[in-house]
Amino acid sequence: MFVAYCAVCDRRTLLGVDEIDWVENLTRGVLSVSGRCPRGHEVVILTGDAFTPHRDPRYFGPAPRIWTEPLNRMRSWLRIRFQLSRDLPGPFYRF
């Protein structure tokens, strides 16, 4: 089954085995699935391995502890010394 968007009907529908007319391998990792929505309009879906999300090779994981520990210590030091008051000023109160 495939989820397809029909531009004529302006809605998404499920295409079952009965509604699929043709499956074609365009290039490596790209499949074209042609079919008809329940109202008879033509729908084309591109799918395959090229459309599945892969890990980003530029992401190296979380920062090492050697970097985060000093930042956490500085953040807690600043938080203790510079506590913010979250009270509303007088003109914002409604009585």
C-alpha positions in Angstrom: 0.0 0.0 0.0 1.1 3.5 -0.8 -0.1 6.9 0.5 -0.7 9.1 -2.6 -1.8 12.7 -3.1 -4.2 13.3 -5.9 -4.0 16.9 -7.1 -7.4 16.7 -8.8 -9.2 15.5 -5.7 -6.9 17.6 -3.5 -6.6 14.8 -0.9 -4.4 11.9 0.2 -5.6 8.4 -0.3 -4.3 4.9 0.1 -3.4 3.0 -3.0 -3.8 -0.7 -2.7 -2.6 -3.5 -5.0 -5.7 -3.1 -7.2 -5.2 0.6 -7.9 -1.5 0.2 -9.0 -1.0 0.1 -12.7 2.7 0.1 -13.3 6.0 0.1 -11.3 9.1 1.2 -13.1 12.8 1.4 -11.9 14.0 4.9 -13.1 17.5 4.9 -11.7 19.3 3.1 -8.9 17.3 3.6 -5.8 14.3 5.4 -7.5 11.0 3.7 -8.3 8.1 5.2 -10.0 4.7 3.8 -9.0 1.8 4.8 -11.3 -1.8 4.2 -10.3 -5.2 5.6 -10.0 -6.9 7.2 -7.0 -10.4 5.8 -6.0 -12.1 8.4 -8.2 -10.0 7.3 -11.3 -7.5 10.2 -11.5 -3.9 9.3 -12.4 -1.4 9.4 -9.5 2.4 9.0 -9.7 4.6 8.3 -6.6 8.4 8.3 -6.5 9.8 6.0 -3.9 12.7 3.8 -3.2 16.0 3.8 -1.3 17.0 7.3 -2.6 14.0 8.8 -0.7 14.6 7.1 2.7 16.4 9.3 5.3 20.0 8.5 6.0 22.3 9.6 8.8 24.0 12.9 8.1 27.7 12.3 7.6 28.5 15.8 9.0 27.1 15.0 12.4 29.8 13.7 14.8 27.6 13.1 17.8 27.4 15.1 21.1 30.2 17.3 22.2 32.9 15.6 24.4 32.6 16.1 28.1 35.9 18.0 28.0 34.0 20.8 26.3 30.7 20.6 28.1 31.9 20.4 31.7 33.5 23.8 31.9 30.4 25.4 30.2 28.0 23.7 32.6 30.1 24.9 35.6 30.1 28.5 34.2 26.4 28.3 33.6 25.6 27.2 37.1 27.9 29.9 38.5 26.2 32.5 36.5 22.7 31.2 37.5 23.6 31.4 41.2 24.9 34.9 41.0 22.5 36.5 38.6 19.1 35.1 39.5 16.3 36.7 37.5 13.1 37.8 39.1 10.1 36.5 37.3 7.6 38.7 39.1 5.5 41.0 36.9 6.0 44.7 37.4 3.1 46.6 39.1 1.4 48.0 36.0 0.9 44.4 34.6 -1.1 43.2 37.6 -4.9 43.0 37.2 -6.9 43.4 40.3 
